[in-house]
Amino acid sequence: MRTVDIRVPATSANLGPGFDSLGLALTLYDEIEATLTGESGVHVAVTGQGAGELDLGEGHLVVRAMRRAFGRMGVPQPEGIRLTCRNGIPHARGLGSSAAAVCAGILAARALSDAEFSDDEVFALATEMEGHPDNVAPCLAGGLTVAWSDHTGSPRRLKLTPDERVRPVAVIPSTRLSTETARGLLPKDVPHKDASFNAGRAALLIAALTQRPDRELLLAATEDRLHQHYRAPAMRESADLVERLRAVGVPAVVSGAGPTVLAFSTSDTQDLIAPEVGTDWHIQQMDVDPFGANVQFPETR
């Protein structure tokens, strides 16, 4: 029997203008204990988010990611896998729950095998399974990340360190929205002026988050014309909340594909968020996770 413990953070992608490229790691976690039992069969236990809903066998996303990683590494598939999952990341809310599961499974497989599998290979496989790298990059690396594809189509990432004053607040609804549904609302083409607008805002957002995270700059830097208004019909309450928060001076965006709203709390906006939210949402105040996914063997803790 071999066991490894994996902790993976929630993430928020896009951050307004950085569609499919910018991501932020958050201090909200899934914790997975993965064991190769040497016996036949897959057994999964889940507490917290997703308990009573998720597949408890081969169909569990962490197990599927482990299987995919073993195959990619050329390692024989183990017959027996046991997972104990303590989930803190809400599902289908735009906080990177699937990216966290995929990263956890790949990292668990690498830790439990003797094969060589680099960090770049982990990132590439996780991106392949997710379909895009914006949540995968901060989940693995922590902090603020910029992700892109090089001339060969391979995913790349750059980790930046946000200013210590950056205080993300997730405003989480009870309703869910699948990434596929949200992406299905996006047009194939956008006006050139909107693309230019977002390019400038994305550059400004990096400067604001790393150097000057004050309200005025963050409000301008989080403006978006590429995706949020197209997706608004699928999450009208989230879109309305973003508008209300921004109207009172709170930098707010849709987190990932939604429907969670991510706000940036500054010294002069921290008391403005709750009055605009009401009682139908859960307000989760967090920090930026600086380290990303963590792998430990029980005997070394």
Buried (B, 14 or more C-beta within 10 A) or exposed (E): EEBBBBBBBBBBBBBBBBBBBBBBBBBBBBBBBBBBBEEEEBBBEBEBBBEEEBBBEEEBBBBBBBBBBBEBBEBEEBEBBBBBBBBBBBBBBBBBBBBBBBBBBBBBBBBBBEEEBEEEBBBBBBBBBBEBBBBBBBBBBBBBBBBBBEEEEEBBBEBBEBBEEBBBBBBBBEEBBEBEBBBEBEEEEBEEEEEEBBEEBBEBBBEBBBEEBBBEBBBBBBBBBBBBEBBBEBBEBBBEBBEBBBEEBBBBBBBBBBBBBBBBBBEEBBEBBEEBBEEEBBEBEBBBBBEBBBBEEEEEE
